Amino acid sequence: MDIFGIPIQAFAGQLLLGLVNGSFYAMLSLGLAVIFGLLGIVNFAHGALYMLGAYAAWIGMNSFGLNYWASLVVAPLVVGAIGVLIERTLLKRLYKIDPIYGLLLTFGLALIAEGVLREQFGVSGQQYPVPELLRGATNLGFMILPNYRGWIIFASLFVCLGTWFLIERTRLGAYLRAGTENPALVQAFGINVPVMVMLTYGAGAGLAGLAGVLAAPVIQVTPLMGSQLIIIVFAVVVIGGMGSILGSIVTGLALGLVEGLTKVFYPEASNIVVFVIMAIVLMVRPAGLFGKEK
């Protein structure tokens, strides 16, 4: 059976690849959106935090014997702790000045992290094995689904929707949103706003670290893996709307699928289709698809 003259297996395979990529776009753009929406920081270190999550899993396996499932917990906590350290020592000094300084600082931190790991491990990629439980594939009839890629999609959706629910539908999320809009009022109710801001940045960093662990078995762990992805993720955030949690999730998944379809019908454009869409969206709706017009 063919779809538009393309065998259904090849068509479904590209859609699956697009959905897997979209899952990473959604998780990373979600972390960016949380940090920007709640703290107003354009966090250019997000790609480096994603890379550090993958390296934390790889080092944990080789140096401490941590398996994949333990790394899913430990690596995000480690990267989240690094995020807390960055926020407490550096970013907190920049909140009341032009946001460009935060962007430049986080960009510099990303370059430092990449340089240190390139010096330590070189630029060649490191292999991280797929966990035994998720090896193999499942025959869906119209295509063969690699089990690990199915896990990536499920885990990404679970984390993204859980984060959205926490921020948009719980009292804690209401405190977070109120604390960024009127910190003095929230402080008057006995809530420690600086600690809340610190933990928010740490949580956003932890999301990037978790995405890095999920990515480690399907790509080579390399110091360049974050810088190769972060530009696309920023485009996803701009298209969805800076600071929009739901926009980041929906746009990330959708653009992954669009990218996969483009590889089927016009492969030459697959590397630029996201940026073409971003340009069109900015011309029509500068605040993004889910952003609020000022």
Buried (B, 14 or more C-beta within 10 A) or exposed (E): EEEEEEEEEEBBBBBBBBBBBBBBBBBBBBBBBBBBBBBBBBBBBBBBBBBBBBBBBBBBBEEEEBEBEBBBEBBBBBBBBBBBBBBBEBBBEBBEEEBEBBBBBBBEBBBEBBEEBEEEBEEEBBEBEBBEEBEEEEEEEEBBBBBBBBBBBEBBBEBBBEBBEBBEEEEEBEBBBBBBEEBEEBBEEEBEBBEBBBBBBBBBBBBBBBBBBBBBBBBBBBBBBBBEBBEBBBBBBBBBBBBBBBBBBBBBBBBBBBBBBBBBEEEEEBEEBBBEBBBEBEEEBEBBBBBEEE
